[in-house]
């Protein structure tokens, strides 16, 4: 299950990171950790709530805010000066 799901997501995201790094937009010393941080920022809290029985899914607005904050946090850490 891992190999057909999350491992594929991580591999694809790390390929995106490699391309953005090649363009000079970001500098990522460890792509796996960066992918875990970003993807975790998107889904970990929601998955935890669902796992503990909270069945209400976040609204579209809350999801958009979560994505925007994850991108801001990621770029604050990994963006090069050229990309800021």
N, C-alpha and C positions, 0 to 999 in steps of 0.2 A: 504494500500500500504506500509506504514511504517513497519508494523508488518511482512510482507512477504518479505521485501527487506532489507533495512538498519538495522533493528533490528536483523535480522538473521545474517548479516555480523558482527555486533558488538558482538553478543552472541558467535559466533564461534571464533572470535579473542580473546575475553576475556577468553575463554576456553584454547586457546593456551597460553595466558599470564599466566594463573593459572598453567599450566603444566610446563612452563619454570621457573616460580617462585618456584614450588615444587622442581625442579632440582637444584635450587640455582643459576641459570644463571642471573636472574633479580630480582629486588625488586621494586614492583609497589604498592604504597599506595592506589591508586584509579584506578582500571582497566577500568572503563568507561571513565575517563578523558584520560588515556593513549591510549585507543583505538581511541577516538576522535582525539587526537593529531596525531597519526600515520596515520590513514585513511585520515584525513584531509590533512596531508602532501603529501599524494599520489594523491588525486583527487580534492581538493578544488579549486586550482588555475585554473586547466583545466576546471572544471565545470563552474566556474565564467566566464571565457572567452567565453565558448560556450553559456552561458545564455545571454551574452551581444552581441551576434551576430557573434563572430569570429568562423568561421566554420572549420578552418584548425586544424586538429588534430595533436598532437605532433608526431614527428618521433619516431621510435623505440629507437634510440640513446638517444633522450631527455627523453623518458619514463624511460629508464634504469638508466640514471643519476638521475632523480627525485626519483626513488625507492632507489637507493644507498644512496642518501643524506637523505632520510626519515629514512632509517635503521640506518645510522650513528648518526643522531640526536637523535633517540629513544634510541639507545644503550648508547650514551654519558650520557643520563639522568638516564636510568633505569638499566644498566648492573651492576652486582656485580663485585667486584675486581677479583673474580675467573673467570669471563667470559671475562675479558679484555685482 
